[in-house]
Amino acid sequence: MASRVGAERKIMCRVAPDGRRARRRARAVRARAIETPETVRASDVEVVDGRRRLQTQATTVGADTTCIRSLDWDRDRFDIEFGLERGTTYNSYVIRGAPGNAALIDASHEKFRELYLATLRREIDPEEIKYVICSHTEPDHSGLIGDVLKMAPNATVLGSKVCLTFLENLIHEPFKSRAVKGGDVIDLGDGHELKFIMAPNLHWPDTMFTFDAKSKLMYTCDAFGSHFCSEDVFDSDLNALMPHYRFYYDCLMKPNARSVLTALRKCESEGADFVGICNGHGPLLRYNLDELVGGYKNWSESALAKAKANVAVFYTAEYGFCDRLSQSIARGLTKTETEVVMMDLLTADSQEVIETTKHASGIVVLSPPSSGPANDQLANIIGAVDSKQKFFIAESFGGADEPVDLLATKFAELGVTEAFSPLKVTNEPTEGVYQLFEEAGTDLGQLLTKKKTLADMKSAMSPEVAKALGRVSGGLYVVTAAQGDARSAMIASWIAQASFEPLGFTVAVAKDRAIESLMQVGDTFVLNCLPEDGYEPIMKHFLTRFPPGADRFEGVEWAPANCGAPILGDAVAFMECRVKSRMEANDHWIVYSEVFNGKVFNSDARTASHHRKVGSYY
């Protein structure tokens, strides 16, 4: 199977043989503690738009507990950075306590409205649902709660105070609700006591975990999930799951690494000795808890240990496109080994905002509404910044944004260095806009970590070894890629043919390259070979540092390939390629791709070659 990014196929830490046996015994105990699942009850597959397959499953996953999974077999992308190789699922759960005391944890995506509601009716009489627990208000999990409440009008919605406020703006009709805090317990009867653990920023500001004392299952919504759609309800095949699980972590959780560790500590302090994790996407975790939960802990600790700078990203939850845009910025920042602190201006304490601002190397503000509590926090940020910091401002496209140019001017007047001009959004965000915001995050991270990164590269090996490695030569190419209205390009020289049948090659792509997000498994791109004679102008053009969102092809002759990526007019040959797998190599991805089309424009011309003086940097 083609592997997703950074396949982590080994246990995260070395353990002695006795330790391994103990872990196996612990897993066996956990497996016995969970009821053997009943036969999975699957709906027929519905085909939407002639190609997208939708289906639901229902099965018992614990004591008096049913999982309803909405299988989105063909979803291929979440925003610009999140290419999906194996679709995704949206998981919902029914817990039955004493008669008439059932709880529903989360719902599903609105695209599953008819399928999901029909499945829910088959699994439980809606009149028995006493509580609807909203883990967080991201629409792919809460979008159908309004429909559920019409079926179960006497149900009370449980969630954090922030969650319920957001939910009111989604449902637009009165409903019974009760705000819960960390440590609160709801007794469903028959031993099902549900304890709530607040876990903000995983990856939504109002995220909440729920632990059931009887089944010992922990409900974590987006945390510990994966975009991996299969008929297998559980994590039976660790090797197949792990690449997708790690990629999901990198995209959604790594920008909140500190929050991940905080949530794990809270679970431990609350005595939540869970034997399984019921997540919101992908297979439920049952057989490989040590490896998968341990992965979150180790990856988060490693991200914080490697951080060369830290950036505070201030956003306003549930306002315009602020959530998604802020996540794109955070994703770009993490590519540069920069720690990200996500802070919701609607819910953050004023003193917390001030302290976070003071200790940040860089500041990012997504414009809040022009009035209200989020806007009031701007005074705290402006009052805490200093001239050593760098910043940029971005629009949220919420309809009533604080003007970004005026906000940027206020920062500049305080002597704070503006990394680049404010980012503006003139229409509903597209792939190109999300790419722009991700590039902005990467550029800010590179600006803040440049000196440390260069020093690390130079000290990575002895001068003589660096000179020897520099004698490894390569060709000169331009890799181009496109997704929707997003286009990107990079100069490449670390290219090597890797197979004859099928024709395939590898290309090394630095993690902080803008094009990296357009080269996920299944994506297509073009490899343009530069000519030996006259390559300098085109190489100089693509080595230029472009501002975020700039058209990298302005002034360059090009035409679209069948896959949409640009074919350069100056190329002596081109190849259209499809990414089949990716392997993590510290600061680069090794991308293996198969060639499915190509042409030589000048049979007499040779590809330019590239020679370096040292191998420790480009």
C-alpha positions as a printed Julia matrix, in Angstrom:
618×3 Matrix{Float64}:
   0.0    0.0     0.0
   1.24   3.51   -0.77
   2.03   5.11    2.55
   0.92   8.54    3.72
   3.35  11.09    5.11
   5.8   10.06    7.78
   4.71   6.46    8.3
   5.37   5.67   11.93
   5.34   1.89   11.83
   7.39   1.22   14.95
   6.66   1.71   18.62
   7.66   5.2    19.67
  10.15   4.22   22.32
  12.39   1.26   23.04
  11.24  -1.08   25.76
  12.77  -4.16   27.31
  11.28  -7.59   26.46
   9.48  -7.65   29.82
   8.03  -4.24   29.0
   6.73  -5.48   25.68
   5.1   -8.49   27.32
   3.5   -6.24   29.91
   2.11  -3.99   27.21
   0.72  -6.95   25.3
  -0.96  -8.23   28.48
  -2.41  -4.77   29.13
  -3.82  -4.61   25.61
  -5.36  -8.08   26.04
  -7.06  -6.96   29.24
  -8.37  -3.86   27.49
  -9.71  -5.92   24.6
 -11.57  -8.23   26.99
 -12.96  -5.23   28.87
 -14.83  -4.1    25.77
 -17.77  -6.14   24.56
 -17.17  -8.16   21.44
 -18.77  -6.09   18.67
 -21.97  -7.33   17.14
 -22.26  -7.75   13.41
 -21.92  -4.39   11.74
 -25.25  -3.14   10.42
 -24.51  -1.24    7.21
 -26.84   0.8     5.04
 -26.88   0.62    1.28
 -24.32   2.81   -0.46
 -25.78   6.04   -1.84
 -24.05   7.67   -4.8
 -24.15  11.48   -4.87
 -23.21  13.6    -7.89
 -22.51  10.44   -9.83
 -19.32   9.56   -7.95
 -19.34  10.23   -4.2
 -20.29   7.18   -2.15
 -21.99   7.69    1.22
 -22.9    4.95    3.7
 -23.62   4.42    7.4
 -22.63   1.65    9.8
 -23.9    0.84   13.28
 -22.39  -1.6    15.76
 -21.97  -2.21   19.48
 -18.58  -0.98   20.71
 -18.96  -1.23   24.49
 -21.42  -1.85   27.32
 -24.81  -0.47   26.18
 -22.94   1.62   23.62
 -23.54   1.89   19.87
 -21.34   3.63   17.34
 -22.91   5.12   14.21
 -20.27   5.8    11.57
 -21.02   7.91    8.49
 -18.62   6.69    5.8
 -17.57   9.32    3.26
 -15.69   6.97    0.94
 -14.59   9.48   -1.67
 -13.89  12.75    0.14
 -10.45  13.74   -1.11
  -9.61  17.03    0.59
 -10.08  19.13    3.73
  -9.08  22.69    2.84
  -5.89  23.13    0.84
  -3.36  21.38    3.04
  -5.27  18.24    3.87
  -5.33  15.83    0.91
  -7.19  12.62    1.76
  -6.1    9.29    0.33
  -8.77   7.1     1.93
 -11.8    9.34    2.51
 -13.08   9.85    6.05
 -15.8    8.96    8.54
 -17.91  11.0    10.97
 -18.5    9.04   14.18
 -21.47   9.4    16.54
 -22.32   7.42   19.69
 -25.41   6.3    21.62
 -25.05   5.32   25.32
 -28.06   3.67   26.99
 -28.36   4.04   30.75
 -31.54   3.4    32.74
 -34.77   3.3    30.68
 -35.37   6.67   29.06
 -31.88   7.87   30.0
 -29.88   7.61   26.79
 -27.2   10.04   25.64
 -26.15  10.85   22.08
 -22.56  12.05   21.68
 -22.14  14.16   18.55
 -24.07  13.78   15.3
 -22.82  13.89   11.71
 -22.15  16.0     8.62
 -25.2   17.52    6.96
 -24.45  15.62    3.72
 -25.54  12.49    5.66
 -28.83  14.0     6.88
 -31.25  11.34    5.58
 -28.87   8.39    6.0
 -27.78   9.33    9.5
 -31.23  10.18   10.87
 -32.69   6.95    9.45
 -29.87   4.94   11.04
 -30.33   6.71   14.37
 -34.06   5.87   14.36
 -33.28   2.21   13.71
 -30.82   2.07   16.62
 -32.86   3.9    19.25
 -36.26   5.44   19.8
 -35.47   9.19   19.77
 -37.84   9.65   22.72
 -35.29   7.78   24.86
 -32.57  10.37   24.19
 -32.34  12.49   27.33
 -29.05  14.22   26.53
 -27.28  15.32   23.36
 -23.62  15.89   24.16
 -21.86  18.3    21.81
 -18.1   17.69   21.96
 -17.51  20.81   19.88
 -19.42  22.84   17.33
 -17.47  22.2    14.15
 -20.28  21.59   11.61
 -19.12  18.14   10.49
 -20.05  16.89   13.98
 -22.74  19.32   15.13
 -24.43  20.11   11.81
 -27.32  17.69   12.41
 -27.93  18.38   16.1
 -30.82  20.67   15.18
 -32.42  17.82   13.23
 -31.88  15.41   16.13
 -33.59  17.81   18.53
 -36.67  17.86   16.29
 -36.81  14.06   16.7
 -36.08  14.28   20.45
 -37.65  17.59   21.53
 -37.28  16.82   25.25
 -33.53  16.24   25.06
 -31.12  18.6    26.8
 -27.95  19.64   25.01
 -24.8   19.41   27.14
 -21.64  21.27   26.26
 -19.23  23.89   27.47
 -20.57  27.41   27.91
 -18.73  28.5    24.77
 -20.01  25.5    22.85
 -23.64  26.28   23.66
 -23.22  29.89   22.59
 -21.8   28.78   19.26
 -24.54  26.16   18.86
 -27.28  28.76   19.3
 -25.86  30.55   16.26
 -25.99  27.31   14.27
 -29.48  26.07   15.18
 -31.32  29.42   15.31
 -34.16  27.9    17.34
 -34.65  27.6    21.12
 -33.49  24.34   22.71
 -32.97  23.05   26.23
 -29.33  23.21   27.27
 -27.04  22.9    30.24
 -23.48  24.16   30.42
 -21.01  21.73   31.97
 -17.51  22.3    33.34
 -14.47  20.11   33.66
 -15.07  17.46   36.33
 -18.87  17.6    36.11
 -20.63  14.22   36.03
 -23.95  13.17   34.48
 -25.48   9.93   35.77
 -27.39   8.01   33.1
 -28.09   5.14   35.48
 -27.03   1.49   35.31
 -23.43   2.51   36.07
 -23.01   4.94   33.16
 -21.58   8.03   34.84
 -20.25  10.49   32.25
 -17.43  12.78   33.35
 -16.5   15.83   31.26
 -12.91  16.96   30.62
 -12.32  20.29   28.93
  -9.74  20.06   26.11
  -9.82  23.41   24.27
  -7.97  23.83   20.96
  -8.03  20.15   19.99
  -8.49  21.46   17.42
 -11.55  23.64   18.14
 -11.77  26.23   20.95
 -14.74  24.51   22.64
 -13.55  20.87   22.49
 -14.64  18.64   25.37
 -13.85  14.97   26.15
 -16.36  12.63   27.83
 -15.42   9.56   29.91
 -17.91   6.77   30.69
 -17.06   5.06   34.0
 -18.9    1.82   33.11
 -17.58   1.1    29.61
 -14.28   2.91   30.33
 -14.49   4.5    26.89
 -13.19   8.01   26.28
 -14.99  10.16   23.71
 -12.52  12.6    22.14
 -14.14  13.85   18.92
 -11.34  15.23   16.66
  -8.46  14.21   18.92
  -6.87  10.8    18.2
  -8.74  10.54   14.9
  -7.71   9.92   11.31
  -9.15  10.51    7.88
  -9.17   6.81    7.03
 -12.4    5.29    5.73
 -12.69   1.5     5.91
 -15.25  -1.12    6.9
 -13.13  -1.98    9.94
 -14.58  -0.19   12.96
 -11.39  -0.51   15.02
  -7.64   0.01   14.65
  -6.98  -3.63   13.72
  -4.29  -2.87   11.12
  -1.79  -0.5    12.73
   0.53  -0.45    9.7
  -2.28   0.65    7.39
  -3.67   3.21    9.84
  -0.51   4.84   11.19
   0.48   6.98    8.16
  -3.0    8.54    8.08
  -3.09   8.93   11.86
   0.26  10.74   11.86
  -0.7   12.95    8.91
  -3.93  13.92   10.71
  -1.92  14.8    13.82
   0.53  16.91   11.78
  -2.25  18.88   10.08
  -4.66  19.4    12.98
  -2.99  18.73   16.31
   0.67  19.67   15.93
  -0.19  23.41   15.85
  -1.72  22.79   19.3
   1.01  20.54   20.71
   0.95  22.19   24.14
  -2.82  21.74   24.35
  -2.4   18.04   23.46
  -0.1   17.52   26.45
  -2.41  19.5    28.72
  -5.37  17.33   27.69
  -3.41  14.13   28.36
  -2.45  15.39   31.84
  -6.09  16.27   32.57
  -7.21  12.78   31.59
  -4.65  11.29   33.96
  -5.48  13.64   36.83
  -9.22  12.92   36.44
  -8.55   9.2    36.82
  -9.87   8.43   33.36
  -8.38   4.93   32.99
  -9.85   4.43   29.53
  -9.61   1.14   27.65
 -10.69   2.55   24.3
 -10.99   5.85   22.47
 -14.15   6.75   20.59
 -13.0    9.47   18.23
 -14.79  11.58   15.64
 -13.03  10.42   12.49
 -11.67   7.09   11.3
 -11.3    3.79   13.19
 -11.9    3.72   16.94
  -8.8    3.01   19.04
  -8.92  -0.32   20.84
  -5.97  -2.58   20.06
  -3.05  -0.13   19.84
  -3.65   2.47   22.54
  -0.04   2.51   23.73
   1.33   3.27   20.29
  -1.36   5.69   19.17
  -1.86   7.71   22.34
   1.88   7.51   22.97
   2.41   8.92   19.5
   0.47  12.07   20.36
   2.53  12.52   23.51
   5.9   11.9    21.86
   5.2   13.98   18.76
   3.93  16.89   20.84
   6.9   16.8    23.21
   9.26  16.62   20.22
   7.55  19.57   18.49
   7.93  21.74   21.58
  11.53  20.64   22.17
  12.52  21.5    18.59
  10.72  24.84   18.51
  13.05  27.68   17.52
  10.48  30.43   18.05
   6.9   30.81   19.23
   4.03  32.67   17.62
   0.69  33.67   19.14
  -2.23  33.39   16.71
  -5.24  35.38   17.93
  -8.54  34.54   16.27
 -12.27  34.78   16.96
 -14.03  31.42   17.01
 -17.17  31.02   14.92
 -16.66  34.4    13.26
 -16.59  34.37    9.48
 -13.87  31.99    8.26
 -11.58  32.85   11.16
 -11.27  29.27   12.47
 -10.2   27.67    9.18
  -7.95  30.54    8.16
  -6.19  30.56   11.53
  -5.6   26.81   11.23
  -4.0   27.33    7.81
  -1.64  29.91    9.3
  -0.82  27.55   12.17
  -0.14  24.7     9.76
   2.3   26.92    7.86
   4.07  27.94   11.06
   4.59  24.37   12.24
   6.45  23.56    9.01
   9.26  25.77   10.3
   9.61  24.2    13.77
   7.8   27.13   15.33
   5.61  26.64   18.39
   2.09  27.96   17.88
  -0.18  29.26   20.63
  -3.77  29.45   19.38
  -5.92  31.85   21.38
  -9.62  32.55   20.91
 -10.34  36.21   21.66
 -13.93  35.37   22.61
 -13.05  33.06   25.47
  -9.48  33.91   26.53
  -8.87  35.61   29.85
  -7.49  39.15   29.47
  -4.41  38.41   31.55
  -3.77  35.26   29.51
  -3.88  37.34   26.32
  -1.39  39.82   27.77
   1.05  37.16   28.98
   0.86  35.22   25.71
   1.56  38.39   23.74
   4.55  39.33   25.88
   6.25  35.95   25.51
   5.71  35.48   21.76
   8.39  36.01   19.11
   5.7   36.79   16.58
   2.09  37.95   16.66
  -0.68  37.07   14.21
  -4.09  38.7    14.55
  -7.08  37.62   12.48
  -9.34  40.6    12.49
 -12.21  40.28   15.0
 -15.63  41.91   14.58
 -15.46  45.7    14.8
 -17.28  45.61   18.15
 -17.87  43.2    21.01
 -15.74  41.27   23.53
 -13.28  39.92   20.94
 -12.58  43.44   19.71
 -12.08  44.63   23.28
  -9.13  42.23   23.59
  -7.2   44.14   20.9
  -6.28  46.78   23.47
  -4.62  44.09   25.61
  -2.59  42.8    22.67
  -1.53  46.25   21.51
  -0.59  47.23   25.05
   1.65  44.18   25.49
   3.66  44.07   22.22
   7.24  45.33   21.93
   9.61  46.34   19.14
  11.48  43.01   19.11
   8.45  41.16   17.83
   7.21  40.66   14.27
   3.57  40.59   13.28
   1.02  40.42   10.52
  -2.71  41.05   10.36
  -5.27  39.1     8.32
  -8.94  39.45    7.46
 -11.48  36.89    8.64
 -14.18  37.59    5.99
 -16.9   37.78    8.61
 -18.72  40.8     7.21
 -17.87  43.23   10.0
 -14.08  42.87   10.36
 -12.02  45.45   12.2
 -10.2   47.2     9.29
  -6.88  45.39    8.88
  -4.93  48.37    7.51
  -5.8   50.5    10.52
  -4.97  47.66   12.88
  -1.6   47.11   11.18
  -0.86  50.82   11.48
  -1.46  50.71   15.24
   1.13  47.93   15.6
   3.63  49.68   13.33
   3.34  52.91   15.33
   4.51  50.95   18.38
   7.7   49.97   16.58
   6.68  46.35   15.99
   8.07  45.02   12.69
   5.45  44.13   10.1
   6.41  40.84    8.43
   4.33  41.71    5.35
   1.25  43.64    4.36
  -2.14  42.62    5.78
  -3.76  39.59    4.17
  -7.12  40.43    2.64
 -10.03  38.17    1.7
 -12.41  39.59   -0.89
 -14.61  36.52   -1.4
 -15.45  33.26    0.33
 -12.07  31.5     0.79
 -10.94  29.15   -1.97
  -7.96  26.78   -2.22
  -5.86  29.77   -3.24
  -6.82  31.77   -0.15
  -6.08  28.9     2.22
  -2.74  28.44    0.43
  -2.04  32.17    0.85
  -2.65  31.99    4.6
  -0.55  28.86    4.98
   2.31  30.47    3.04
   2.06  33.52    5.28
   2.49  31.32    8.34
   5.47  29.57    6.79
   7.09  32.85    5.77
   6.7   34.31    9.26
   8.16  31.15   10.77
  11.11  31.22    8.4
  11.71  34.89    9.21
  11.76  34.18   12.96
  13.9   31.01   12.76
  16.28  31.92    9.93
  19.41  32.48   12.02
  18.9   29.39   14.17
  18.09  27.21   11.15
  21.21  28.31    9.26
  23.4   27.77   12.31
  21.95  24.29   12.8
  22.57  23.35    9.16
  26.17  24.5     9.27
  26.87  22.64   12.5
  25.15  19.43   11.41
  28.38  17.87   10.11
  32.11  18.54    9.99
  33.36  20.89    7.25
  35.16  18.06    5.44
  32.12  15.81    5.42
  30.01  18.74    4.21
  32.44  19.36    1.33
  32.43  15.67    0.4
  28.63  15.51    0.38
  28.56  18.61   -1.77
  30.19  16.58   -4.56
  26.94  14.68   -5.01
  25.5   16.41   -8.07
  21.97  16.59   -9.44
  19.96  18.03  -12.3
  18.04  21.29  -12.34
  14.27  21.15  -12.51
  11.2   23.2   -11.7
   8.39  21.31   -9.96
   4.97  22.89  -10.53
   1.63  21.95   -8.96
  -1.94  23.21   -8.86
  -5.1   22.62   -6.82
  -8.14  24.64   -7.84
  -6.97  28.25   -8.03
  -3.83  27.56   -5.98
  -0.55  27.19   -7.91
   3.01  26.83   -6.71
   6.5   25.98   -7.92
  10.0   25.27   -6.64
  13.5   24.69   -7.97
  14.51  21.06   -7.4
  17.78  19.21   -7.8
  17.34  16.24   -5.45
  15.64  14.07   -8.1
  16.38  10.37   -8.76
  14.69   7.71  -10.89
  13.45   4.98   -8.56
  11.69   2.37  -10.73
  11.33   1.1   -14.3
   7.91  -0.53  -14.09
   6.03   1.59  -13.51
   8.24   4.55  -14.4
   8.81   6.37  -11.14
  11.19   8.73   -9.38
  11.72  10.45   -6.04
  11.96  14.14   -5.27
  13.0   15.6    -1.92
  10.73  18.45   -0.82
  11.65  20.57    2.2
   8.88  20.59    4.81
   8.68  24.38    4.75
   8.13  24.63    0.98
   4.82  26.17   -0.03
   4.37  23.5    -2.69
   4.53  20.68   -0.11
   0.8   20.99    0.64
   0.02  20.36   -3.04
   2.06  17.15   -3.19
   0.1   14.76   -0.98
  -0.55  11.15   -1.94
  -2.84  11.12   -4.97
  -1.97  14.68   -6.03
  -0.48  15.4    -9.45
   2.32  17.74  -10.49
   4.69  18.48  -13.4
   8.45  18.02  -13.43
  10.01  20.55  -15.83
  13.61  19.88  -16.97
  15.67  23.06  -17.34
  18.06  23.39  -20.32
  21.83  23.2   -19.91
  22.18  26.41  -21.89
  20.21  29.42  -20.75
  18.67  28.08  -17.54
  19.89  30.98  -15.39
  16.97  33.43  -15.88
  14.25  30.87  -15.08
  16.24  29.52  -12.12
  16.76  33.04  -10.78
  13.06  33.75  -11.15
  11.95  30.75   -9.1
  14.67  31.24   -6.48
  13.25  34.7    -5.77
  11.5   34.93   -2.41
   7.84  35.56   -3.24
   5.51  37.26   -0.78
   2.58  35.14    0.42
   0.0   34.56   -2.29
   2.11  36.11   -5.05
   1.75  34.7    -8.57
   4.95  32.71   -9.01
   4.33  32.48  -12.74
   3.95  36.19  -13.51
   6.18  37.01  -16.46
   6.89  33.33  -17.16
   5.7   31.59  -20.33
   3.68  28.51  -19.43
   0.7   26.39  -20.4
  -1.41  24.03  -18.28
  -0.77  20.3   -18.47
  -3.72  17.9   -18.49
  -3.43  17.76  -14.69
  -3.61  21.55  -14.47
  -0.02  22.16  -13.3
   2.08  24.57  -15.42
   4.41  23.34  -18.19
   7.17  25.94  -18.59
   7.91  27.31  -22.03
  11.66  27.2   -21.27
  11.66  23.49  -20.34
  13.47  21.02  -22.6
  11.08  18.28  -21.42
   8.27  17.75  -18.96
   6.62  14.85  -17.13
   3.18  14.69  -15.54
   3.39  12.73  -12.31
   1.15  11.36   -9.58
   2.3   11.07   -5.95
   2.14   7.45   -4.79
   3.85   7.61   -1.38
   5.82   9.87    0.93
   8.54   9.11    3.47
   9.64  11.45    6.23
  13.34  12.33    6.18
  13.77  14.77    9.08
  13.49  18.2     7.41
  12.32  16.88    4.0
   9.66  14.6     2.53
  10.88  12.01    0.04
   8.03  11.95   -2.47
   7.8    8.9    -4.73
   5.79   9.56   -7.89
   4.82   7.69  -11.04
   5.03   9.3   -14.49
   1.87   9.02  -16.59
   2.61  11.51  -19.38
   5.53  13.48  -20.77
   7.24  14.98  -23.79
  10.67  16.13  -24.97
  10.63  19.53  -26.67
  14.29  19.64  -27.76
  15.94  16.27  -28.35
  19.39  17.85  -28.7
  19.29  19.72  -25.4
  20.45  18.24  -22.11
  19.15  18.9   -18.62
  21.22  21.39  -16.64
  23.29  20.0   -13.78
  23.75  21.41  -10.3
  26.93  21.31   -8.21
  27.32  22.55   -4.65
  30.39  23.46   -2.63
  29.03  21.92    0.57
  26.28  19.47    1.4
  25.01  21.05    4.62
  22.74  23.54    2.86
  21.48  24.35   -0.64
